[in-house]
């Protein structure tokens, strides 16, 4: 006997945060679907579907049955639609309908009952019929209600099967609990607070405590990790790992943290004054200190955790790179000695003449960027190498001469911006002494094309964003944009030597977005086929029974990290009935 | 001599006359007619109404379509068809009142009346897609819901016309929807080209040319600037700064706009999306530098590019296709059109690098 799944019109079970739901393999969306005007009256009319996970095919069929079984005195009008076409519209005395499902996708089934009790007169539900051999891909779906005082952001993982549009059914968003906190150190203190729910840490809620330390937020009913960063340096930031929202105001007590003392010194051992120093452990920063004339500093840090990072930003005039390093938090014992190594000692670049094909490049902004080993951090327990990050900027005079810059020797990049659309990335290395000249190549043309997922036709109107990465991004190089012509062809002028992420999009939603990471002009292909688009639709409800309009629905990558993880693949806004449609890359079929 | 005479009361012969309805002519198939009977001394009376296939009351149904009693005023729903077999349309109705006294005497006078029944005009109701306001350049849908009691809906035509301010404006047919209740709704699209009061007229005509005309008035406004509706991360209150401890994506999540919302509200090429201008001011200087080339809804800020403790201002301004200039001074962290309360075109994050 095959299993059947039922959806109830009232008393729908909600998904808790962090639930993983699977869609597209077929059947009625697990936590959703039916709409019945009588739902509020306690009617439990629903539809069951067999097979439970239908797969499309030439001989495939689905049977939908009204549940619970109704009286033989009731008559039914069944209506089934797929892709906007009516598949069936029949009057019947049967409480079930069978219809063919040759094509995958969403089949919207509705039935109107005549002679049924009041409130049980109709029910409808989408039925997902999967594609044969569908691949699946996991996404994160984030719902951001229009007002954080109505409900906190909500996130869950969804497994989407490829090859056909999918209805996710109803996503219930928990209204959460209004909760207040008092940040003290030991009296009230202004602070920033970031609440991360235990089940989905990225669905953060933020707030600012006022000068009395008071803040009110709405949180999901679960434990939260709370990062508190006070204003000023009298108290150290702290993370409270397990805070439960409650009715009573919760006090979050800060203190000055553990004082970490140390000194910052140049390669020759001289004290460096005016450098800013900050430590952090597992993302919780210390207070910020500025080194005194003798190079000394003291920061307040809450100890504990696994990994400590140290950041030192020397005064710009020193020409020294920014230093950073990671070490075991347990190694923070005794004074911290931060010393630049000899190779980091800045050398004068001299008067560098910038030219293009012999012509001086006047009034150009030049930013020298790069990273190299540049220092050593030592405590009583350990000594580790530190990475130096160089970012030094200057401007050429009308004769194209860049003067007065000092920079650590080593393989670095000069990003030259000669105009709004005139950028180049040129290698520089002062290891062998001053640099007399730099030849700056002109912008480089690239040509590519955006192709449709199937058939290879060009996608007219598709857009390409060229987003700088690496040295070009570090120097604030410009993002570039191109729009495809009728044949899908795209062209642009890019910075020679510059690295870009290519981000293709189709405003007409004929294809899903495509990102190609880290390309230079020479490695950009002549064309890119955009992935097939898969429409995902659903409904957002507050508490599972009230439409939530104007909510932002974001689909995010599940396997990414860093900023890419925070960048939506697709976005939409729910309409007045809480409905939304987003288009994601189709996981496809085998 | 005085005396008394006693006589039985004399039974008065009942009489009745009918008054034609005032002001409710002509009478249409599927419509109503109200008839008043003036009754004099009846002991009981009843109405009988029959439908006839000719205007003269010669070819009438043998079965009454209504037989009310008890009231001297009767309201009749005029049948479309003379009889249930739908063989002939009703062209007249014959209404009669029969009054008796207890002794069986029938009323005198004229107890019947004949009404000619005309072809019913189509019923027509106009509506427009609900919206807070209508905007120049933004497509809107107009609905004409029509029905006709005595004509096949397929034979009823609906003609649209823009009366003012642009009679040449096109009304593009979109679809026709069967209402399931004997009505049909025709949907057309209008793209207003100018502001002002737009008057739209629709006329539904049945096969013999009986026409019903309705008008709809719409107030069309200019394209308002876009409004920033949701963003991430939180914007700090005045005087405070948002600490960032890791690379952070500053994003506008939702912008409301009639034509250029974010996220884009439609793949229809007439709709676009918001463009954004981002700028940054670091180190407390006065120079606010544009974030070069970024027109999208998000900018990533990496704290590693700044000194710990440094204050950075990141600003975003939103524009639609009309690119309405933002009039506030640079010092204003947020700004919007004073005519649109609560609508922000500019937002600024004051960020502390941690």
Interface residues (C-beta under 8 A of the other chain):
Chain A: X144 X146 X190 X192 X206 X207 X208 X210 X229 X231 X237 X276 X277 X278 X280 X283 X284 X285 X288 X290 X311 X313 X322 X324 X389 X391 X420 X461 X465 X474 X476 X477 X478 X479 X480 X481 X507 X508 X509 X550 X552 X554 X562 X563 X566 X567 X571 X572 X573
Chain B: X229 X230 X232 X233 X234 X236 X237 X240 X241 X242 X243 X245 X246 X247 X249 X253 X254 X261 X263 X264 X265 X267 X269 X273 X289 X291 X292 X293 X294 X295 X296 X298 X300 X304 X305 X306 X307 X308 X309 X310 X354
